[in-house]
Amino acid sequence: MKAQLMAYVCAPNFRYLGDKTGSTLGLDSRGGCGSMASIKLLQNAGRNLIVCLVISTLFVAPDEHDHTYKDNEEVVLWMNTIGPYSNRQETYSYFSLPFCRGTKENIEHYHETLGEALLGVELEYSGLDIRFKTNQEKTTYCKKVLSGADVDALVYAVKHNYWYQMYIDDLPLWALVGEQDPTSKEVTIYTNKRFEIGYNNDRIVDVSVVVEDKKTIKAGDEISFTYSVNWKPSNIEFDKRFEKYLDPTFFQHRIHWFSIFNSFMMVIFLVGLVWMILLRTLSKDYARYHKELDVEADEELSDDYGWKQVHGDVFRPPQHPLFFCSLIGTGYHLASVLFITIALAILAEFYTERGSLLSATIFVYAITAPVNGFFGGSMYSRVNGQNWIKQMTMGAFLFPGFLAWVALSINTVAIYYHASRAIPFTSMLSIFGICAFVILPLNFVGTLLGRNLKGQADIPCRINVVPRPIPDKKWYLEPGAISIIAGFLPFGSIFIEMYFIFTSFWAYKIYYVYGFMLLVAIILLVVTACVTIVSTYFLLNAEDYRWRWSSFTAGGSISIYIYLYSIYYYFFKTKMYGLFQTLFYFGYMGIFSVALGILCGTIGYVSSASFVHKIYSRIKLD
């Protein structure tokens, strides 16, 4: 049984505590960073008051106290969710199974933040009487007579390795519902919870739980649920009580460092390749071009130096400019959110607060909405777009709309399953309010600024009235082939980091090495820029001037490789099963892949645009 539980509980912060009295599962946990004060964002009345109420939902203080206690003061045990170990996101209310509460009177309902609501946090009062520094001998807190349906539910839970989460002073604990004997197949449940709580002066710094006292379950049996509490002094500092959650041996493994080094060497190679193109190939082109003083001689060079022949078409507006400009604005927006959120995560240690990273991401996305409007709106103006209001609206809701479509589809299944991941209606209203009263107005402001400050076209070459025919070329020089091939190297630069990120989200690791993530993000930016510049050069040299969409898709094709890798990860690195978990996994991996594709596509386009503008500006000066 010990080996079986160890196979189930593989996170580094879990401790198997089996003994002769029964199989147990303990977890040392330390965390929490103090109560977060509710933030009043806007002072104006009327419409701005609505904005204040919506934004403040992101930062509702999750703590019922300030993490300090007096002797014999009540310590609240919250019961969170329960679900199969293999399906981390398939969670249900703890009391959806036939467990019972303690006899203490129910306290005020827990108020969750928006991030917690979206993550399915569902804290309910346990009713157990726990007092600070007061030991509690083994005590029965409730009795339950099991019906046939209750037995069936518990048997199903045990066979599917259900476990549940609890919180004491914002410190999480986990425990299994029960176990099945591998030989006799007899199902038993644990009926006693033995809490061990460490304290340092007036603060809780360590908690663990041991579940024991196995009982067989039959219809009509009365089950007594018991608990005990043992307090012990600890030298752990309050600010460091979360360290046992972290796993430096996993995240700082030499493979992680090697992948960073490998990606860095790839950057050096690609930068050198771009440098060679710019300084050697293009320099020879310019030198040869400067020697020709008549049109006939220039025409003779057209076969060898094809990129110069499309100077009258290279700055044509892209097809579907409204959609294209909205994508570029969204890419700038997502890039801003990525780097700001990583910087905040490095400084704030989000892993110590439930849902804080998601709340911060939503907040950053909302307040950086002007970035979307500025770059999308200014570009739309430069390509002579006429319907700027439509472009502004599309830019504001392009990514949130896609995310909402996927999330609501998954939410329908979550509601059917009665899962805690079902998004509450009030949270939907909050998100809608953020989009309507924050993102859209700020996007409007950014669009106006962009159109007025950077809305004038600045192209070095005049555009021909009649588009130049695009000559035939080899298959690997077609825009589609270039785009697919170009996405491989950026994916290779972040391949290893994707494993660590996936493991932290879909398994039971806490991701905390955001310095690594920042470095990898910068490497990804440089690799994508270099690859798309080279791709654009090859495309233009083939006298194909459709570089705008091609550069975007060349950078964005990384999303294809990310999604393919997620399929591999699902089948070979996880034990997920069931409709809900599968839909949740592939749905949100689709969102992640599309978001990263838009971001990298924007990087590819911006770098290629700078490259194209640079090389054709020099031709214009001659």
C-alpha positions in Angstrom: 0.0 0.0 0.0 2.9 2.3 0.7 4.2 1.9 -2.8 0.8 2.4 -4.2 0.2 5.7 -2.4 3.7 6.9 -3.3 2.8 6.4 -6.9 -0.3 8.4 -6.5 1.4 11.2 -4.6 4.5 12.2 -6.5 4.7 15.9 -5.7 7.8 16.7 -3.7 5.9 18.3 -0.8 4.0 15.1 0.0 5.1 12.8 2.7 3.9 9.2 3.1 3.2 8.6 6.7 2.1 5.0 6.8 2.3 3.0 9.9 0.7 -0.1 11.4 -2.5 1.8 12.4 -3.4 2.6 8.8 -2.2 4.2 5.6 -1.8 7.9 5.9 -1.1 10.8 3.6 0.6 13.9 5.0 1.5 17.2 3.4 3.8 19.9 4.8 2.7 23.3 3.6 3.7 26.8 4.3 2.4 29.9 2.6 0.4 33.0 2.8 1.5 36.6 2.5 -0.8 38.6 4.7 -4.2 40.0 4.1 -4.7 41.9 0.9 -6.6 45.2 1.4 -9.5 45.9 -1.0 -8.3 48.5 -3.5 -10.5 51.5 -4.4 -9.4 52.1 -8.0 -11.7 55.0 -9.1 -13.1 57.9 -7.0 -15.5 59.4 -9.4 -19.2 58.8 -9.2 -21.6 57.5 -11.8 -20.2 55.4 -14.5 -16.7 55.2 -12.9 -18.3 53.7 -9.8 -19.3 50.7 -11.8 -15.7 50.4 -13.0 -14.5 50.5 -9.4 -16.9 47.8 -8.3 -15.9 45.5 -11.2 -12.1 45.9 -10.7 -12.3 45.6 -6.9 -13.6 42.1 -7.3 -10.1 41.1 -8.4 -8.7 42.1 -5.1 -11.2 41.2 -2.4 -9.2 40.2 0.6 -9.3 36.4 1.0 -8.3 36.2 4.6 -10.7 36.2 7.5 -7.9 37.5 9.8 -4.4 38.9 9.6 -2.6 35.6 10.3 -2.0 36.4 14.0 -3.7 34.6 16.8 -4.2 34.7 20.5 -4.0 31.6 22.7 -7.2 29.5 22.4 -8.5 31.7 19.5 -10.4 29.8 16.9 -8.5 28.6 13.8 -10.8 27.9 10.9 -10.5 24.8 8.8 -11.9 25.3 5.3 -12.8 22.3 3.1 -12.1 23.1 -0.5 -12.7 20.6 -3.4 -12.5 16.9 -4.0 -11.7 15.0 -7.2 -9.7 12.3 -8.9 -5.9 12.6 -8.5 -5.3 12.0 -12.3 -7.6 14.9 -13.3 -6.4 17.9 -11.5 -9.1 20.2 -13.0 -12.0 17.9 -12.4 -13.0 19.0 -8.9 -16.3 19.0 -7.0 -17.5 20.4 -3.7 -16.1 18.5 -0.8 -19.6 17.9 0.6 -20.9 16.5 -2.7 -19.7 13.2 -1.2 -21.5 11.8 1.9 -19.2 13.6 4.4 -20.6 15.5 7.3 -19.8 18.8 9.0 -18.7 19.3 12.6 -21.1 20.6 15.2 -19.8 24.2 15.4 -22.2 26.8 14.1 -21.5 27.8 10.5 -19.5 31.0 10.1 -19.8 33.7 7.5 -19.5 32.4 3.9 -16.1 32.7 2.4 -15.7 35.5 -0.1 -13.6 34.5 -3.0 -11.7 36.7 -5.5 -12.3 36.6 -9.2 -9.2 34.5 -9.8 -10.3 32.0 -7.2 -13.8 31.7 -8.7 -12.3 31.1 -12.2 -10.0 28.4 -10.7 -12.8 26.6 -9.0 -11.9 27.4 -5.4 -15.0 26.5 -3.3 -14.2 26.9 0.4 -16.8 25.6 2.9 -16.7 25.7 6.6 -15.8 22.3 8.1 -17.4 22.8 11.5 -14.3 21.5 13.4 -13.3 23.2 16.6 -9.6 24.0 16.4 -8.1 26.4 18.9 -4.7 28.1 18.7 -2.0 26.2 20.7 -4.7 24.0 22.2 -4.2 20.2 21.6 -7.3 18.2 20.8 -7.5 14.5 21.6 -9.2 12.2 19.2 -12.9 13.4 19.1 -15.9 12.5 17.1 -17.2 15.5 15.2 -20.1 13.8 13.3 -21.8 10.5 12.5 -23.2 9.4 9.2 -25.5 6.5 8.4 -24.7 5.4 4.9 -27.4 4.7 2.3 -26.8 2.5 -0.7 -26.2 5.6 -2.9 -23.7 6.9 -0.3 -21.8 3.7 -0.4 -21.8 3.7 -4.2 -20.4 7.3 -4.3 -17.7 6.5 -1.8 -16.7 3.3 -3.6 -16.4 5.2 -6.9 -14.3 7.9 -5.2 -11.9 5.4 -3.7 -11.5 3.4 -6.9 -10.8 6.6 -8.8 -8.3 7.8 -6.2 -10.3 10.8 -5.1 -8.6 13.2 -2.8 -9.6 16.5 -1.2 -8.0 19.8 -0.3 -8.3 21.8 3.0 -7.0 25.1 4.2 -5.8 26.2 7.6 -4.7 29.8 7.7 -4.3 29.8 3.9 -2.0 26.8 4.1 -3.3 23.9 1.9 -3.5 20.3 3.0 -4.4 17.2 1.0 -5.7 13.8 1.9 -7.1 10.7 0.2 -10.6 9.5 0.7 -9.7 5.9 1.2 -8.0 2.9 -0.4 -8.7 -0.3 -2.1 -6.9 -3.5 -1.1 -5.0 -4.7 -4.2 -5.6 -8.4 -3.3 -9.1 -8.6 -1.9 -10.4 -5.4 -3.7 -12.1 -4.4 -0.5 -12.8 -0.7 -0.3 -12.2 1.3 2.9 -12.3 4.9 3.8 -10.3 6.9 6.3 -12.4 8.2 9.2 -9.8 10.1 11.3 -7.9 13.3 10.5 -4.9 13.9 12.6 -3.7 17.5 12.3 -0.2 18.6 13.2 0.2 22.4 13.3 3.5 24.2 13.8 3.5 27.7 15.2 6.1 30.5 15.7 5.0 32.9 18.4 1.5 34.0 17.4 1.5 32.7 13.8 0.9 29.4 12.1 3.9 28.4 10.0 3.4 24.7 9.2 0.5 22.3 8.8 0.1 18.7 7.9 -2.6 16.1 8.1 -2.6 12.4 8.5 -5.6 10.4 7.6 -6.1 7.0 9.3 -8.5 4.5 10.9 -9.7 2.6 7.9 -13.4 1.5 7.9 -15.2 -0.8 5.5 -18.4 0.7 4.2 -21.8 -1.0 3.8 -25.3 0.3 3.4 -26.9 1.0 6.7 -23.6 1.2 8.6 -23.1 4.2 10.9 -19.7 5.8 10.3 -18.1 8.0 13.0 -15.7 10.7 11.7 -13.1 11.9 14.1 -10.2 14.3 14.3 -7.3 15.3 16.6 -5.0 18.3 16.7 -1.4 18.5 17.9 0.4 21.8 18.2 4.1 22.1 18.2 6.5 25.0 18.3 8.6 25.6 15.1 11.6 27.7 14.1 10.2 28.3 10.6 9.8 32.0 9.8 6.4 33.1 8.7 7.7 34.6 5.4 9.3 31.3 4.6 6.5 29.0 5.4 5.8 28.2 1.8 9.2 26.9 0.9 8.4 23.2 1.3 5.9 23.5 -1.5 8.7 24.4 -3.9 10.8 21.8 -5.6 14.2 23.3 -6.6 15.5 19.8 -7.6 12.8 19.7 -10.3 12.8 23.3 -11.7 16.5 23.9 -11.3 17.6 20.5 -12.7 20.6 20.6 -15.0 18.4 19.8 -18.0 16.6 23.1 -17.3 19.9 24.9 -17.3 21.1 23.0 -20.4 17.9 23.9 -22.3 18.6 27.6 -21.5 22.1 27.3 -22.8 21.0 25.5 -25.9 18.5 28.1 -26.7 21.1 30.8 -26.1 23.4 29.2 -28.6 20.5 29.0 -31.1 20.1 32.8 -30.6 23.7 33.4 -31.4 23.5 31.3 -34.5 20.4 33.0 -35.8 21.6 36.5 -35.0 24.8 35.6 -36.9 22.7 34.4 -39.8 20.7 37.6 -39.9 23.9 39.6 -39.5 25.4 37.8 -42.5 22.3 38.5 -44.6 22.3 42.2 -43.7 26.0 42.8 -44.0 27.2 40.4 -46.7 24.3 39.5 -48.9 22.5 42.8 -48.9 25.8 44.7 -49.0 26.7 42.9 -52.2 23.3 43.6 -53.5 23.6 47.3 -52.8 27.1 47.4 -54.3 26.0 45.7 -57.5 23.0 47.9 -57.6 25.0 51.1 -57.2 27.2 50.2 -60.2 24.2 50.1 -62.6 23.4 53.5 -64.1 20.8 52.5 -66.7 17.5 50.6 -66.7 18.7 47.9 -69.1 21.5 47.0 -66.8 19.2 46.9 -63.8 16.8 44.6 -65.7 19.7 42.2 -66.3 20.2 41.9 -62.6 16.5 41.1 -61.9 16.9 37.3 -61.9 19.8 37.4 -59.4 18.5 40.1 -57.1 14.8 39.6 -57.1 13.9 41.4 -53.9 14.6 44.8 -55.5 12.2 44.1 -58.3 9.1 44.2 -56.0 9.8 47.7 -54.5 6.7 49.0 -56.1 4.5 46.3 -54.5 6.2 45.5 -51.2 4.3 48.1 -49.2 0.8 47.2 -50.4 -1.7 46.9 -47.6 -2.3 43.3 -46.4 -5.4 41.4 -47.4 -8.2 41.7 -44.8 -6.6 44.8 -43.2 -9.2 45.1 -40.5 -8.6 41.6 -39.2 -4.8 41.8 -39.7 -4.5 45.1 -37.8 -6.6 43.7 -35.0 -4.3 40.7 -34.7 -1.3 42.9 -34.5 -2.8 45.1 -31.8 -3.8 42.0 -29.9 -0.2 40.7 -30.2 1.2 43.9 -28.8 -1.3 43.6 -26.0 -0.5 40.0 -25.1 3.2 40.8 -25.2 2.7 43.6 -22.7 0.7 41.4 -20.4 3.2 38.6 -20.6 6.3 40.7 -19.6 4.5 42.8 -17.0 2.9 39.7 -15.4 6.3 37.9 -15.3 7.9 40.9 -13.7 5.1 41.1 -11.1 5.4 37.4 -10.4 9.2 37.7 -9.8 8.5 40.5 -7.3 5.3 39.3 -5.6 5.5 35.5 -5.1 2.0 34.9 -6.4 2.2 31.2 -5.4 1.5 32.2 -1.8 -2.0 33.4 -2.6 -4.8 31.4 -4.2 -5.8 32.7 -7.6 -3.5 35.8 -7.3 -1.6 35.1 -10.5 -4.8 34.8 -12.5 -6.3 37.9 -10.9 -3.1 39.9 -11.6 -3.2 38.7 -15.2 -6.8 39.9 -15.7 -6.0 43.2 -14.1 -2.9 43.7 -16.2 -4.8 42.7 -19.4 -7.5 45.3 -18.5 -5.2 48.3 -17.8 -2.9 47.6 -20.8 -5.8 47.7 -23.2 -4.6 51.1 -24.7 -1.6 49.2 -26.1 -4.0 47.2 -28.3 -5.8 50.3 -29.5 -2.6 52.3 -30.1 -0.8 49.8 -32.3 -3.8 48.3 -34.0 -5.5 51.6 -34.6 -2.3 53.3 -35.8 -1.5 50.5 -38.3 -5.1 50.5 -39.6 -4.8 54.2 -40.2 -1.4 53.8 -42.1 -3.0 51.2 -44.5 -5.8 53.7 -45.2 -8.5 51.7 -43.3 -11.8 53.6 -43.2 -13.9 51.7 -40.6 -11.7 52.5 -37.6 -14.5 52.0 -35.0 -15.1 48.5 -36.2 -11.4 47.8 -36.1 -11.2 49.2 -32.5 -14.1 47.0 -31.4 -12.6 43.9 -33.1 -9.3 44.6 -31.5 -10.8 44.9 -28.1 -12.9 41.8 -28.2 -10.9 39.5 -30.6 -9.0 37.5 -28.0 -11.5 37.9 -25.1 -14.3 36.7 -27.5 -12.3 33.6 -28.6 -11.5 32.9 -24.9 -15.1 33.3 -23.9 -16.3 31.0 -26.7 -14.0 28.2 -25.5 -14.6 28.8 -21.8 -18.3 28.9 -22.1 -18.3 25.6 -24.1 -16.3 24.0 -21.3 -18.4 25.7 -18.7 -21.5 24.0 -20.2 -19.9 20.6 -19.6 -18.8 21.7 -16.1 -22.3 22.6 -15.2 -23.6 19.2 -16.4 -20.9 17.5 -14.2 -21.7 19.8 -11.3 -18.0 20.5 -11.1 -16.5 23.4 -9.1 -14.9 24.6 -12.3 -18.2 25.8 -13.5 -17.9 29.6 -13.7 -20.4 31.4 -11.4 -22.8 33.8 -13.0 -21.5 36.7 -10.9 -18.0 36.1 -12.2 -19.3 36.1 -15.7 -20.9 39.5 -15.0 -17.6 40.8 -13.5 -15.7 39.7 -16.6 -18.3 41.3 -18.9 -18.1 44.5 -16.8 -14.3 44.5 -17.2 -14.6 44.1 -21.0 -17.4 46.7 -21.4 -16.4 49.3 -18.9 -12.6 49.0 -18.8 -11.1 47.3 -21.8 -13.3 48.9 -24.5 -12.9 52.5 -23.3 -9.2 52.1 -22.8 -8.9 50.6 -26.2 -10.8 53.5 -27.6 -8.3 55.9 -26.0 -5.4 54.0 -27.4 -6.9 54.0 -30.8 -7.4 57.7 -30.8 -3.8 58.2 -29.7 -2.5 55.8 -32.3 -4.3 57.4 -35.2 -3.2 60.8 -34.2 0.4 60.1 -33.3 1.4 57.3 -35.6 -1.4 57.1 -38.1 0.5 58.6 -41.1 2.1 56.2 -43.6 5.8 56.4 -43.9 6.9 54.2 -46.8 10.1 54.7 -48.8 8.7 53.5 -52.1 5.7 54.4 -54.1 3.1 51.6 -54.7 2.5 50.6 -58.3 -1.1 51.0 -59.6 -1.1 47.5 -61.1 0.1 44.7 -58.9 3.2 42.9 -60.2 2.5 39.2 -61.2 4.1 36.8 -58.7 6.4 34.3 -60.6 6.4 30.6 -60.0 8.8 29.3 -57.4 9.8 26.2 -55.7 7.4 24.7 -53.1 9.5 25.5 -50.1 9.5 29.2 -51.0 5.7 29.4 -51.0 4.4 31.5 -48.0 2.6 28.5 -46.5 5.7 26.3 -46.6 7.9 29.1 -45.2 5.4 29.7 -42.4 5.3 26.0 -41.3 9.0 25.6 -41.4 9.7 28.9 -39.6 7.8 27.9 -36.5 10.0 25.0 -35.7 13.0 26.9 -34.4 11.0 29.2 -32.0 9.3 26.1 -30.7 12.7 24.4 -30.2 13.9 27.3 -28.1 11.1 26.9 -25.6 10.4 23.2 -25.8 11.9 22.3 -22.5 10.3 25.2 -20.7 6.9 24.1 -22.0 7.4 20.8 -20.1 8.0 22.6 -16.8 5.0 25.0 -17.4 2.7 22.1 -18.4 3.8 20.1 -15.4 3.1 22.9 -13.0 -0.4 23.5 -14.4 -1.6 20.1 -15.3 0.2 18.2 -12.5 1.1 19.1 -8.9 4.1 21.3 -9.1 4.2 25.0 -8.1 5.9 27.1 -10.8 8.1 29.7 -9.2 11.1 30.2 -11.4 9.8 33.2 -13.2 13.3 34.4 -13.9 13.7 31.4 -16.1 10.5 32.2 -17.8 11.5 35.8 -18.4 14.8 34.6 -20.0 13.1 32.1 -22.2 10.5 34.7 -23.3 13.3 37.0 -24.4 15.0 34.2 -26.2 11.7 33.3 -27.9 11.4 37.0 -29.0 14.8 37.1 -30.5 14.6 33.7 -32.2 11.2 34.5 -33.7 12.4 37.9 -34.9 15.5 36.4 -36.6 13.6 33.5 -38.2 10.9 35.7 -39.7 13.5 38.2 -41.0 15.3 35.3 -42.8 12.0 33.9 -44.1 10.9 37.4 -45.3 14.2 37.8 -47.1 13.8 34.5 -48.9 10.2 35.3 -49.9 11.1 38.7 -51.3 14.1 37.3 -53.1 11.6 35.0 -54.8 9.8 38.2 -56.0 6.8 37.5 -53.8 5.7 40.6 -52.0 3.1 39.0 -49.8 5.3 39.3 -46.8 2.9 40.8 -44.3 0.7 37.9 -43.7 3.6 35.5 -44.3 5.7 37.1 -41.6 2.8 36.9 -39.2 2.1 33.3 -39.9 5.8 32.4 -39.8 6.0 33.6 -36.3 2.5 32.4 -35.3 3.0 28.9 -36.6 4.7 28.1 -33.3 1.1 27.6 -32.1 0.8 24.5 -34.3 3.9 22.9 -32.7 2.7 23.9 -29.2 -0.7 22.2 -29.7 0.9 19.1 -31.2 3.2 18.9 -28.2 0.2 19.3 -25.9 -1.4 16.2 -27.6 1.8 14.3 -27.0 1.9 15.5 -23.4 -1.7 14.4 -22.8 -1.2 10.8 -24.0 2.3 10.1 -22.7 2.9 12.4 -19.7 -0.5 12.3 -17.9 -3.2 9.8 -16.8 -6.1 12.1 -17.5 -9.4 10.6 -18.5 -13.1 11.5 -18.9 -15.0 13.9 -21.1 -14.7 16.9 -18.8 -11.0 16.8 -18.1 -10.2 16.0 -21.8 -12.3 18.9 -23.0 -10.9 21.2 -20.4 -7.3 20.2 -21.3 -7.6 20.6 -25.1 -9.8 23.6 -24.8 -7.4 25.6 -22.7 -4.4 24.3 -24.5 -6.0 25.7 -27.6 -6.4 29.1 -25.9 -2.7 29.0 -24.9 -1.5 28.0 -28.3 -3.6 30.7 -30.1 -2.4 33.4 -27.6 1.2 32.4 -28.1 0.7 32.2 -31.8 -0.7 35.8 -32.0 2.1 37.1 -29.8 4.9 35.5 -31.8 3.1 36.4 -35.1 3.2 40.0 -34.0 6.9 39.8 -33.1 7.5 38.2 -36.5 5.6 40.9 -38.4 7.1 43.8 -36.5 10.7 42.6 -37.0 10.1 41.9 -40.7 8.4 45.3 -41.2 11.5 47.0 -39.7 13.8 44.8 -41.9 11.7 45.6 -45.1 11.5 49.3 -44.4 15.3 49.4 -43.8 16.4 47.7 -47.0 14.0 49.6 -49.2 14.8 52.9 -47.6 18.4 52.5 -48.8 17.2 51.9 -52.4 15.1 55.0 -52.3 18.1 57.1 -51.4 20.0 56.1 -54.5 
